[in-house]
Amino acid sequence: MAILKFRVFLEEDDSIYRDIAIKHSQTFDHLHNCILKAYEFDNKHAATFYRSNDNWQRGREITFEKYDKNYAAPPLFMHETPIGNEIRITNQKFIYEYDLEKKWGFLVELINVSKEENPKFDYPIITRKEGIAPQQYGTKSILGDKFNDIEEKYDLSENALGFGKEGDDDTTDNNEEEFDNNNEEEF
């Protein structure tokens, strides 16, 4: 069974992305839920995928349900449509839009196809996380609650190694001035 690996970029910042491996026979509903999990979003809002091209233009819609709007072509439904059915080219792209009021946009690109699945994994699976996901609600800073995680990871406390009192006394400043004066005399 083929395993498809997608890179899911935050539309506004391509340095923030998640890689997701999924079976070609799984549906867009599976991919939808995995994207929400990868970005730590809840599952309370409407969502839709669009088949896309290299210029990220919106094509055929693959939607969670039929919404009250005009469609150029009847939409496909996420829970009925296997992902493998919508792969047309080797680097197939999709646009994923979540929370149609806030318009969270994600660019989804096929980056790898593997013929063998790993029996240890329960697909779909998040294989890589790059960058800090934005907060779904509110206007907190980009780090929000994650700052504590970063602080612990890099031990940014004042007493940590490398954050000592060296250089805080006046002797360092005097030595620097002496060094600067010596350099001026040589020229």
PyMOL commands that set and color helices and strands:
alter all, ss='L'
color gray80, all
select helices_A, chain A and resi 28-38+83-86+144-154+170-186
alter helices_A, ss='H'
color red, helices_A
select strands_A, chain A and resi 3-10+13-23+47-52+58-63+76-77+93-98+104-114+125-130
alter strands_A, ss='S'
color yellow, strands_A
deselect
rebuild
show_as cartoon
